[in-house]
Amino acid sequence: MTGTREQHEVIKMRLRLVGSSLACIARELGIQPTTVTATSQGKRRSRRIEQAIARKLGCTPQSLWPGRYVEASAEGDPP
């Protein structure tokens, strides 16, 4: 995906296709919808929220936000 704005819109569209939304995920997690939106937009990070979105879409957080996980996987590589 090209950027965080486009990425966010694609995530929202994919959630709609499976009958869900960022607001639904917020209710399921017992948190504010703005927190889920900020995570989807890339303005904040939350492994719990990223995993909930990915689980709802049947994929991994890494596939939704590859840029967020590049450093972590590079750090785990042996020198």
PDB file with one MODEL, atoms N, CA, C and O in Angstrom:
MODEL        1
ATOM      1  N   MET A   1       0.842  -1.173   0.000  1.00  0.00           N
ATOM      2  CA  MET A   1       0.000   0.000   0.000  1.00  0.00           C
ATOM      3  C   MET A   1       0.888   1.236   0.000  1.00  0.00           C
ATOM      4  O   MET A   1       1.985   1.226   0.557  1.00  0.00           O
ATOM      5  N   THR A   2       0.404   2.292  -0.627  1.00  0.00           N
ATOM      6  CA  THR A   2       1.277   3.427  -0.872  1.00  0.00           C
ATOM      7  C   THR A   2       1.497   4.329   0.322  1.00  0.00           C
ATOM      8  O   THR A   2       2.630   4.750   0.557  1.00  0.00           O
ATOM      9  N   GLY A   3       0.488   4.638   1.069  1.00  0.00           N
ATOM     10  CA  GLY A   3       0.668   5.549   2.188  1.00  0.00           C
ATOM     11  C   GLY A   3      -0.319   5.257   3.286  1.00  0.00           C
ATOM     12  O   GLY A   3      -1.229   4.444   3.127  1.00  0.00           O
ATOM     13  N   THR A   4      -0.128   5.934   4.410  1.00  0.00           N
ATOM     14  CA  THR A   4      -0.976   5.636   5.556  1.00  0.00           C
ATOM     15  C   THR A   4      -2.427   6.018   5.314  1.00  0.00           C
ATOM     16  O   THR A   4      -3.328   5.320   5.779  1.00  0.00           O
ATOM     17  N   ARG A   5      -2.679   7.118   4.592  1.00  0.00           N
ATOM     18  CA  ARG A   5      -4.065   7.522   4.312  1.00  0.00           C
ATOM     19  C   ARG A   5      -4.762   6.465   3.449  1.00  0.00           C
ATOM     20  O   ARG A   5      -5.872   6.030   3.756  1.00  0.00           O
ATOM     21  N   GLU A   6      -4.096   6.064   2.373  1.00  0.00           N
ATOM     22  CA  GLU A   6      -4.672   5.056   1.492  1.00  0.00           C
ATOM     23  C   GLU A   6      -4.818   3.718   2.217  1.00  0.00           C
ATOM     24  O   GLU A   6      -5.809   3.006   2.056  1.00  0.00           O
ATOM     25  N   GLN A   7      -3.817   3.403   3.006  1.00  0.00           N
ATOM     26  CA  GLN A   7      -3.823   2.164   3.784  1.00  0.00           C
ATOM     27  C   GLN A   7      -5.040   2.143   4.713  1.00  0.00           C
ATOM     28  O   GLN A   7      -5.755   1.145   4.798  1.00  0.00           O
ATOM     29  N   HIS A   8      -5.259   3.254   5.401  1.00  0.00           N
ATOM     30  CA  HIS A   8      -6.386   3.384   6.326  1.00  0.00           C
ATOM     31  C   HIS A   8      -7.712   3.184   5.588  1.00  0.00           C
ATOM     32  O   HIS A   8      -8.595   2.478   6.075  1.00  0.00           O
ATOM     33  N   GLU A   9      -7.848   3.797   4.426  1.00  0.00           N
ATOM     34  CA  GLU A   9      -9.086   3.672   3.651  1.00  0.00           C
ATOM     35  C   GLU A   9      -9.303   2.233   3.185  1.00  0.00           C
ATOM     36  O   GLU A   9     -10.432   1.743   3.181  1.00  0.00           O
ATOM     37  N   VAL A  10      -8.238   1.568   2.801  1.00  0.00           N
ATOM     38  CA  VAL A  10      -8.346   0.165   2.377  1.00  0.00           C
ATOM     39  C   VAL A  10      -8.762  -0.714   3.556  1.00  0.00           C
ATOM     40  O   VAL A  10      -9.588  -1.613   3.398  1.00  0.00           O
ATOM     41  N   ILE A  11      -8.201  -0.462   4.724  1.00  0.00           N
ATOM     42  CA  ILE A  11      -8.569  -1.232   5.919  1.00  0.00           C
ATOM     43  C   ILE A  11     -10.050  -1.040   6.225  1.00  0.00           C
ATOM     44  O   ILE A  11     -10.755  -2.012   6.494  1.00  0.00           O
ATOM     45  N   LYS A  12     -10.528   0.203   6.186  1.00  0.00           N
ATOM     46  CA  LYS A  12     -11.950   0.469   6.440  1.00  0.00           C
ATOM     47  C   LYS A  12     -12.835  -0.253   5.420  1.00  0.00           C
ATOM     48  O   LYS A  12     -13.859  -0.832   5.784  1.00  0.00           O
ATOM     49  N   MET A  13     -12.442  -0.217   4.151  1.00  0.00           N
ATOM     50  CA  MET A  13     -13.210  -0.892   3.109  1.00  0.00           C
ATOM     51  C   MET A  13     -13.240  -2.404   3.336  1.00  0.00           C
ATOM     52  O   MET A  13     -14.290  -3.037   3.226  1.00  0.00           O
ATOM     53  N   ARG A  14     -12.085  -2.969   3.652  1.00  0.00           N
ATOM     54  CA  ARG A  14     -12.021  -4.414   3.896  1.00  0.00           C
ATOM     55  C   ARG A  14     -12.873  -4.805   5.103  1.00  0.00           C
ATOM     56  O   ARG A  14     -13.526  -5.849   5.090  1.00  0.00           O
ATOM     57  N   LEU A  15     -12.870  -3.976   6.141  1.00  0.00           N
ATOM     58  CA  LEU A  15     -13.708  -4.254   7.308  1.00  0.00           C
ATOM     59  C   LEU A  15     -15.187  -4.224   6.922  1.00  0.00           C
ATOM     60  O   LEU A  15     -15.959  -5.079   7.357  1.00  0.00           O
ATOM     61  N   ARG A  16     -15.582  -3.251   6.113  1.00  0.00           N
ATOM     62  CA  ARG A  16     -16.978  -3.184   5.661  1.00  0.00           C
ATOM     63  C   ARG A  16     -17.362  -4.451   4.896  1.00  0.00           C
ATOM     64  O   ARG A  16     -18.472  -4.961   5.043  1.00  0.00           O
ATOM     65  N   LEU A  17     -16.438  -4.951   4.084  1.00  0.00           N
ATOM     66  CA  LEU A  17     -16.723  -6.155   3.294  1.00  0.00           C
ATOM     67  C   LEU A  17     -16.964  -7.385   4.163  1.00  0.00           C
ATOM     68  O   LEU A  17     -17.667  -8.307   3.750  1.00  0.00           O
ATOM     69  N   VAL A  18     -16.384  -7.405   5.362  1.00  0.00           N
ATOM     70  CA  VAL A  18     -16.617  -8.540   6.267  1.00  0.00           C
ATOM     71  C   VAL A  18     -17.668  -8.202   7.329  1.00  0.00           C
ATOM     72  O   VAL A  18     -17.831  -8.929   8.309  1.00  0.00           O
ATOM     73  N   GLY A  19     -18.383  -7.080   7.119  1.00  0.00           N
ATOM     74  CA  GLY A  19     -19.471  -6.713   8.023  1.00  0.00           C
ATOM     75  C   GLY A  19     -19.020  -6.107   9.327  1.00  0.00           C
ATOM     76  O   GLY A  19     -19.703  -6.241  10.342  1.00  0.00           O
ATOM     77  N   SER A  20     -17.895  -5.449   9.319  1.00  0.00           N
ATOM     78  CA  SER A  20     -17.374  -4.851  10.541  1.00  0.00           C
ATOM     79  C   SER A  20     -16.942  -3.415  10.269  1.00  0.00           C
ATOM     80  O   SER A  20     -17.131  -2.887   9.173  1.00  0.00           O
ATOM     81  N   SER A  21     -16.361  -2.800  11.285  1.00  0.00           N
ATOM     82  CA  SER A  21     -15.865  -1.430  11.165  1.00  0.00           C
ATOM     83  C   SER A  21     -14.868  -1.177  12.286  1.00  0.00           C
ATOM     84  O   SER A  21     -14.726  -1.982  13.207  1.00  0.00           O
ATOM     85  N   LEU A  22     -14.185  -0.054  12.192  1.00  0.00           N
ATOM     86  CA  LEU A  22     -13.264   0.322  13.268  1.00  0.00           C
ATOM     87  C   LEU A  22     -14.039   0.542  14.562  1.00  0.00           C
ATOM     88  O   LEU A  22     -13.546   0.219  15.643  1.00  0.00           O
ATOM     89  N   ALA A  23     -15.254   1.091  14.460  1.00  0.00           N
ATOM     90  CA  ALA A  23     -16.085   1.305  15.650  1.00  0.00           C
ATOM     91  C   ALA A  23     -16.470  -0.026  16.297  1.00  0.00           C
ATOM     92  O   ALA A  23     -16.497  -0.135  17.523  1.00  0.00           O
ATOM     93  N   CYS A  24     -16.767  -1.035  15.481  1.00  0.00           N
ATOM     94  CA  CYS A  24     -17.090  -2.369  16.019  1.00  0.00           C
ATOM     95  C   CYS A  24     -15.901  -2.941  16.782  1.00  0.00           C
ATOM     96  O   CYS A  24     -16.062  -3.514  17.859  1.00  0.00           O
ATOM     97  N   ILE A  25     -14.722  -2.783  16.222  1.00  0.00           N
ATOM     98  CA  ILE A  25     -13.517  -3.279  16.891  1.00  0.00           C
ATOM     99  C   ILE A  25     -13.313  -2.544  18.207  1.00  0.00           C
ATOM    100  O   ILE A  25     -12.945  -3.155  19.210  1.00  0.00           O
ATOM    101  N   ALA A  26     -13.551  -1.237  18.210  1.00  0.00           N
ATOM    102  CA  ALA A  26     -13.419  -0.460  19.446  1.00  0.00           C
ATOM    103  C   ALA A  26     -14.380  -0.987  20.510  1.00  0.00           C
ATOM    104  O   ALA A  26     -13.995  -1.149  21.668  1.00  0.00           O
ATOM    105  N   ARG A  27     -15.623  -1.252  20.126  1.00  0.00           N
ATOM    106  CA  ARG A  27     -16.598  -1.785  21.087  1.00  0.00           C
ATOM    107  C   ARG A  27     -16.153  -3.141  21.620  1.00  0.00           C
ATOM    108  O   ARG A  27     -16.249  -3.405  22.818  1.00  0.00           O
ATOM    109  N   GLU A  28     -15.667  -3.998  20.726  1.00  0.00           N
ATOM    110  CA  GLU A  28     -15.209  -5.328  21.147  1.00  0.00           C
ATOM    111  C   GLU A  28     -14.055  -5.240  22.141  1.00  0.00           C
ATOM    112  O   GLU A  28     -13.957  -6.048  23.064  1.00  0.00           O
ATOM    113  N   LEU A  29     -13.182  -4.253  21.945  1.00  0.00           N
ATOM    114  CA  LEU A  29     -12.018  -4.095  22.825  1.00  0.00           C
ATOM    115  C   LEU A  29     -12.313  -3.222  24.043  1.00  0.00           C
ATOM    116  O   LEU A  29     -11.497  -3.143  24.961  1.00  0.00           O
ATOM    117  N   GLY A  30     -13.473  -2.570  24.055  1.00  0.00           N
ATOM    118  CA  GLY A  30     -13.834  -1.703  25.170  1.00  0.00           C
ATOM    119  C   GLY A  30     -13.014  -0.424  25.217  1.00  0.00           C
ATOM    120  O   GLY A  30     -12.671   0.066  26.294  1.00  0.00           O
ATOM    121  N   ILE A  31     -12.702   0.115  24.040  1.00  0.00           N
ATOM    122  CA  ILE A  31     -11.900   1.339  23.970  1.00  0.00           C
ATOM    123  C   ILE A  31     -12.589   2.357  23.068  1.00  0.00           C
ATOM    124  O   ILE A  31     -13.574   2.045  22.399  1.00  0.00           O
ATOM    125  N   GLN A  32     -12.059   3.577  23.059  1.00  0.00           N
ATOM    126  CA  GLN A  32     -12.620   4.642  22.243  1.00  0.00           C
ATOM    127  C   GLN A  32     -12.369   4.385  20.754  1.00  0.00           C
ATOM    128  O   GLN A  32     -11.286   3.937  20.377  1.00  0.00           O
ATOM    129  N   PRO A  33     -13.359   4.665  19.913  1.00  0.00           N
ATOM    130  CA  PRO A  33     -13.158   4.505  18.466  1.00  0.00           C
ATOM    131  C   PRO A  33     -12.008   5.350  17.925  1.00  0.00           C
ATOM    132  O   PRO A  33     -11.338   4.946  16.974  1.00  0.00           O
ATOM    133  N   THR A  34     -11.775   6.507  18.514  1.00  0.00           N
ATOM    134  CA  THR A  34     -10.682   7.363  18.041  1.00  0.00           C
ATOM    135  C   THR A  34      -9.328   6.691  18.221  1.00  0.00           C
ATOM    136  O   THR A  34      -8.404   6.940  17.446  1.00  0.00           O
ATOM    137  N   THR A  35      -9.206   5.849  19.226  1.00  0.00           N
ATOM    138  CA  THR A  35      -7.951   5.136  19.458  1.00  0.00           C
ATOM    139  C   THR A  35      -7.710   4.104  18.355  1.00  0.00           C
ATOM    140  O   THR A  35      -6.586   3.946  17.878  1.00  0.00           O
ATOM    141  N   VAL A  36      -8.763   3.412  17.959  1.00  0.00           N
ATOM    142  CA  VAL A  36      -8.646   2.428  16.880  1.00  0.00           C
ATOM    143  C   VAL A  36      -8.355   3.140  15.561  1.00  0.00           C
ATOM    144  O   VAL A  36      -7.523   2.685  14.776  1.00  0.00           O
ATOM    145  N   THR A  37      -9.037   4.252  15.321  1.00  0.00           N
ATOM    146  CA  THR A  37      -8.806   5.024  14.100  1.00  0.00           C
ATOM    147  C   THR A  37      -7.369   5.521  14.038  1.00  0.00           C
ATOM    148  O   THR A  37      -6.720   5.416  12.997  1.00  0.00           O
ATOM    149  N   ALA A  38      -6.866   6.063  15.145  1.00  0.00           N
ATOM    150  CA  ALA A  38      -5.488   6.570  15.170  1.00  0.00           C
ATOM    151  C   ALA A  38      -4.485   5.460  14.887  1.00  0.00           C
ATOM    152  O   ALA A  38      -3.468   5.696  14.235  1.00  0.00           O
ATOM    153  N   THR A  39      -4.756   4.272  15.363  1.00  0.00           N
ATOM    154  CA  THR A  39      -3.869   3.136  15.094  1.00  0.00           C
ATOM    155  C   THR A  39      -3.934   2.746  13.622  1.00  0.00           C
ATOM    156  O   THR A  39      -2.903   2.493  12.998  1.00  0.00           O
ATOM    157  N   SER A  40      -5.133   2.697  13.072  1.00  0.00           N
ATOM    158  CA  SER A  40      -5.282   2.358  11.657  1.00  0.00           C
ATOM    159  C   SER A  40      -4.608   3.393  10.760  1.00  0.00           C
ATOM    160  O   SER A  40      -4.050   3.051   9.718  1.00  0.00           O
ATOM    161  N   GLN A  41      -4.664   4.654  11.168  1.00  0.00           N
ATOM    162  CA  GLN A  41      -4.054   5.736  10.385  1.00  0.00           C
ATOM    163  C   GLN A  41      -2.543   5.811  10.546  1.00  0.00           C
ATOM    164  O   GLN A  41      -1.876   6.538   9.810  1.00  0.00           O
ATOM    165  N   GLY A  42      -2.005   5.077  11.489  1.00  0.00           N
ATOM    166  CA  GLY A  42      -0.563   5.114  11.711  1.00  0.00           C
ATOM    167  C   GLY A  42      -0.117   6.224  12.638  1.00  0.00           C
ATOM    168  O   GLY A  42       1.080   6.489  12.753  1.00  0.00           O
ATOM    169  N   LYS A  43      -1.057   6.881  13.304  1.00  0.00           N
ATOM    170  CA  LYS A  43      -0.713   7.975  14.219  1.00  0.00           C
ATOM    171  C   LYS A  43      -0.264   7.462  15.575  1.00  0.00           C
ATOM    172  O   LYS A  43       0.399   8.175  16.328  1.00  0.00           O
ATOM    173  N   ARG A  44      -0.626   6.228  15.885  1.00  0.00           N
ATOM    174  CA  ARG A  44      -0.178   5.579  17.118  1.00  0.00           C
ATOM    175  C   ARG A  44      -0.043   4.094  16.851  1.00  0.00           C
ATOM    176  O   ARG A  44      -0.547   3.577  15.854  1.00  0.00           O
ATOM    177  N   ARG A  45       0.643   3.418  17.755  1.00  0.00           N
ATOM    178  CA  ARG A  45       0.822   1.972  17.620  1.00  0.00           C
ATOM    179  C   ARG A  45       0.207   1.271  18.813  1.00  0.00           C
ATOM    180  O   ARG A  45       0.336   1.719  19.952  1.00  0.00           O
ATOM    181  N   SER A  46      -0.450   0.189  18.541  1.00  0.00           N
ATOM    182  CA  SER A  46      -1.001  -0.662  19.584  1.00  0.00           C
ATOM    183  C   SER A  46      -1.054  -2.079  19.028  1.00  0.00           C
ATOM    184  O   SER A  46      -1.840  -2.380  18.130  1.00  0.00           O
ATOM    185  N   ARG A  47      -0.227  -2.918  19.561  1.00  0.00           N
ATOM    186  CA  ARG A  47      -0.204  -4.307  19.095  1.00  0.00           C
ATOM    187  C   ARG A  47      -1.582  -4.953  19.270  1.00  0.00           C
ATOM    188  O   ARG A  47      -2.029  -5.708  18.405  1.00  0.00           O
ATOM    189  N   ARG A  48      -2.244  -4.662  20.370  1.00  0.00           N
ATOM    190  CA  ARG A  48      -3.562  -5.237  20.649  1.00  0.00           C
ATOM    191  C   ARG A  48      -4.582  -4.834  19.569  1.00  0.00           C
ATOM    192  O   ARG A  48      -5.341  -5.671  19.081  1.00  0.00           O
ATOM    193  N   ILE A  49      -4.590  -3.555  19.209  1.00  0.00           N
ATOM    194  CA  ILE A  49      -5.530  -3.071  18.199  1.00  0.00           C
ATOM    195  C   ILE A  49      -5.148  -3.601  16.822  1.00  0.00           C
ATOM    196  O   ILE A  49      -6.013  -4.038  16.063  1.00  0.00           O
ATOM    197  N   GLU A  50      -3.864  -3.567  16.497  1.00  0.00           N
ATOM    198  CA  GLU A  50      -3.404  -4.084  15.207  1.00  0.00           C
ATOM    199  C   GLU A  50      -3.795  -5.551  15.053  1.00  0.00           C
ATOM    200  O   GLU A  50      -4.237  -5.970  13.983  1.00  0.00           O
ATOM    201  N   GLN A  51      -3.631  -6.327  16.116  1.00  0.00           N
ATOM    202  CA  GLN A  51      -3.982  -7.749  16.059  1.00  0.00           C
ATOM    203  C   GLN A  51      -5.487  -7.943  15.909  1.00  0.00           C
ATOM    204  O   GLN A  51      -5.926  -8.840  15.190  1.00  0.00           O
ATOM    205  N   ALA A  52      -6.280  -7.109  16.583  1.00  0.00           N
ATOM    206  CA  ALA A  52      -7.738  -7.230  16.480  1.00  0.00           C
ATOM    207  C   ALA A  52      -8.217  -6.930  15.062  1.00  0.00           C
ATOM    208  O   ALA A  52      -9.080  -7.631  14.533  1.00  0.00           O
ATOM    209  N   ILE A  53      -7.659  -5.891  14.450  1.00  0.00           N
ATOM    210  CA  ILE A  53      -8.029  -5.549  13.071  1.00  0.00           C
ATOM    211  C   ILE A  53      -7.620  -6.682  12.131  1.00  0.00           C
ATOM    212  O   ILE A  53      -8.411  -7.123  11.298  1.00  0.00           O
ATOM    213  N   ALA A  54      -6.393  -7.140  12.270  1.00  0.00           N
ATOM    214  CA  ALA A  54      -5.892  -8.210  11.397  1.00  0.00           C
ATOM    215  C   ALA A  54      -6.707  -9.496  11.568  1.00  0.00           C
ATOM    216  O   ALA A  54      -7.040 -10.160  10.587  1.00  0.00           O
ATOM    217  N   ARG A  55      -7.019  -9.836  12.802  1.00  0.00           N
ATOM    218  CA  ARG A  55      -7.800 -11.049  13.068  1.00  0.00           C
ATOM    219  C   ARG A  55      -9.167 -10.953  12.376  1.00  0.00           C
ATOM    220  O   ARG A  55      -9.637 -11.921  11.777  1.00  0.00           O
ATOM    221  N   LYS A  56      -9.793  -9.783  12.466  1.00  0.00           N
ATOM    222  CA  LYS A  56     -11.102  -9.584  11.832  1.00  0.00           C
ATOM    223  C   LYS A  56     -11.005  -9.737  10.313  1.00  0.00           C
ATOM    224  O   LYS A  56     -11.948 -10.190   9.665  1.00  0.00           O
ATOM    225  N   LEU A  57      -9.852  -9.353   9.753  1.00  0.00           N
ATOM    226  CA  LEU A  57      -9.655  -9.432   8.305  1.00  0.00           C
ATOM    227  C   LEU A  57      -9.032 -10.754   7.858  1.00  0.00           C
ATOM    228  O   LEU A  57      -8.863 -10.992   6.662  1.00  0.00           O
ATOM    229  N   GLY A  58      -8.692 -11.612   8.822  1.00  0.00           N
ATOM    230  CA  GLY A  58      -8.116 -12.912   8.480  1.00  0.00           C
ATOM    231  C   GLY A  58      -6.710 -12.828   7.927  1.00  0.00           C
ATOM    232  O   GLY A  58      -6.338 -13.587   7.033  1.00  0.00           O
ATOM    233  N   CYS A  59      -5.929 -11.902   8.461  1.00  0.00           N
ATOM    234  CA  CYS A  59      -4.547 -11.748   8.005  1.00  0.00           C
ATOM    235  C   CYS A  59      -3.662 -11.403   9.206  1.00  0.00           C
ATOM    236  O   CYS A  59      -4.102 -11.499  10.352  1.00  0.00           O
ATOM    237  N   THR A  60      -2.446 -11.011   8.949  1.00  0.00           N
ATOM    238  CA  THR A  60      -1.523 -10.644  10.027  1.00  0.00           C
ATOM    239  C   THR A  60      -1.339  -9.132  10.070  1.00  0.00           C
ATOM    240  O   THR A  60      -1.511  -8.457   9.055  1.00  0.00           O
ATOM    241  N   PRO A  61      -0.990  -8.595  11.237  1.00  0.00           N
ATOM    242  CA  PRO A  61      -0.671  -7.165  11.305  1.00  0.00           C
ATOM    243  C   PRO A  61       0.463  -6.795  10.346  1.00  0.00           C
ATOM    244  O   PRO A  61       0.461  -5.709   9.765  1.00  0.00           O
ATOM    245  N   GLN A  62       1.420  -7.693  10.185  1.00  0.00           N
ATOM    246  CA  GLN A  62       2.555  -7.435   9.297  1.00  0.00           C
ATOM    247  C   GLN A  62       2.098  -7.212   7.859  1.00  0.00           C
ATOM    248  O   GLN A  62       2.685  -6.401   7.142  1.00  0.00           O
ATOM    249  N   SER A  63       1.061  -7.921   7.434  1.00  0.00           N
ATOM    250  CA  SER A  63       0.584  -7.741   6.059  1.00  0.00           C
ATOM    251  C   SER A  63      -0.194  -6.440   5.896  1.00  0.00           C
ATOM    252  O   SER A  63      -0.237  -5.882   4.800  1.00  0.00           O
ATOM    253  N   LEU A  64      -0.806  -5.950   6.968  1.00  0.00           N
ATOM    254  CA  LEU A  64      -1.544  -4.683   6.901  1.00  0.00           C
ATOM    255  C   LEU A  64      -0.629  -3.473   7.015  1.00  0.00           C
ATOM    256  O   LEU A  64      -0.828  -2.472   6.326  1.00  0.00           O
ATOM    257  N   TRP A  65       0.373  -3.563   7.882  1.00  0.00           N
ATOM    258  CA  TRP A  65       1.288  -2.450   8.136  1.00  0.00           C
ATOM    259  C   TRP A  65       2.733  -2.925   8.011  1.00  0.00           C
ATOM    260  O   TRP A  65       3.449  -2.965   9.012  1.00  0.00           O
ATOM    261  N   PRO A  66       3.173  -3.280   6.820  1.00  0.00           N
ATOM    262  CA  PRO A  66       4.529  -3.833   6.674  1.00  0.00           C
ATOM    263  C   PRO A  66       5.623  -2.876   7.147  1.00  0.00           C
ATOM    264  O   PRO A  66       6.649  -3.323   7.660  1.00  0.00           O
ATOM    265  N   GLY A  67       5.425  -1.598   6.985  1.00  0.00           N
ATOM    266  CA  GLY A  67       6.427  -0.624   7.412  1.00  0.00           C
ATOM    267  C   GLY A  67       6.634  -0.589   8.913  1.00  0.00           C
ATOM    268  O   GLY A  67       7.709  -0.211   9.379  1.00  0.00           O
ATOM    269  N   ARG A  68       5.635  -0.974   9.670  1.00  0.00           N
ATOM    270  CA  ARG A  68       5.751  -0.969  11.128  1.00  0.00           C
ATOM    271  C   ARG A  68       6.587  -2.134  11.638  1.00  0.00           C
ATOM    272  O   ARG A  68       7.103  -2.092  12.755  1.00  0.00           O
ATOM    273  N   TYR A  69       6.718  -3.162  10.828  1.00  0.00           N
ATOM    274  CA  TYR A  69       7.382  -4.376  11.290  1.00  0.00           C
ATOM    275  C   TYR A  69       8.731  -4.612  10.641  1.00  0.00           C
ATOM    276  O   TYR A  69       9.405  -5.589  10.969  1.00  0.00           O
ATOM    277  N   VAL A  70       9.139  -3.751   9.737  1.00  0.00           N
ATOM    278  CA  VAL A  70      10.425  -3.910   9.052  1.00  0.00           C
ATOM    279  C   VAL A  70      11.575  -3.864  10.040  1.00  0.00           C
ATOM    280  O   VAL A  70      12.448  -4.732  10.023  1.00  0.00           O
ATOM    281  N   GLU A  71      11.579  -2.844  10.913  1.00  0.00           N
ATOM    282  CA  GLU A  71      12.668  -2.695  11.877  1.00  0.00           C
ATOM    283  C   GLU A  71      12.732  -3.873  12.833  1.00  0.00           C
ATOM    284  O   GLU A  71      13.816  -4.364  13.147  1.00  0.00           O
ATOM    285  N   ALA A  72      11.573  -4.328  13.298  1.00  0.00           N
ATOM    286  CA  ALA A  72      11.556  -5.433  14.259  1.00  0.00           C
ATOM    287  C   ALA A  72      12.142  -6.697  13.641  1.00  0.00           C
ATOM    288  O   ALA A  72      12.908  -7.406  14.293  1.00  0.00           O
ATOM    289  N   SER A  73      11.791  -6.983  12.395  1.00  0.00           N
ATOM    290  CA  SER A  73      12.324  -8.198  11.783  1.00  0.00           C
ATOM    291  C   SER A  73      13.801  -8.036  11.455  1.00  0.00           C
ATOM    292  O   SER A  73      14.554  -9.007  11.531  1.00  0.00           O
ATOM    293  N   ALA A  74      14.229  -6.841  11.094  1.00  0.00           N
ATOM    294  CA  ALA A  74      15.642  -6.604  10.794  1.00  0.00           C
ATOM    295  C   ALA A  74      16.490  -6.729  12.055  1.00  0.00           C
ATOM    296  O   ALA A  74      17.614  -7.228  12.004  1.00  0.00           O
ATOM    297  N   GLU A  75      15.950  -6.273  13.191  1.00  0.00           N
ATOM    298  CA  GLU A  75      16.691  -6.369  14.448  1.00  0.00           C
ATOM    299  C   GLU A  75      16.853  -7.817  14.884  1.00  0.00           C
ATOM    300  O   GLU A  75      17.839  -8.162  15.535  1.00  0.00           O
ATOM    301  N   GLY A  76      15.884  -8.674  14.529  1.00  0.00           N
ATOM    302  CA  GLY A  76      15.947 -10.071  14.933  1.00  0.00           C
ATOM    303  C   GLY A  76      16.869 -10.909  14.070  1.00  0.00           C
ATOM    304  O   GLY A  76      17.195 -12.042  14.424  1.00  0.00           O
ATOM    305  N   ASP A  77      17.294 -10.359  12.938  1.00  0.00           N
ATOM    306  CA  ASP A  77      18.195 -11.104  12.060  1.00  0.00           C
ATOM    307  C   ASP A  77      19.583 -11.189  12.671  1.00  0.00           C
ATOM    308  O   ASP A  77      20.064 -10.214  13.248  1.00  0.00           O
ATOM    309  N   PRO A  78      20.227 -12.330  12.555  1.00  0.00           N
ATOM    310  CA  PRO A  78      21.590 -12.439  13.085  1.00  0.00           C
ATOM    311  C   PRO A  78      22.539 -11.564  12.273  1.00  0.00           C
ATOM    312  O   PRO A  78      22.320 -11.352  11.081  1.00  0.00           O
ATOM    313  N   PRO A  79      23.595 -11.054  12.913  1.00  0.00           N
ATOM    314  CA  PRO A  79      24.533 -10.164  12.212  1.00  0.00           C
ATOM    315  C   PRO A  79      25.321 -10.874  11.137  1.00  0.00           C
ATOM    316  O   PRO A  79      26.146 -10.255  10.466  1.00  0.00           O
TER     317      PRO A  79
ENDMDL
END
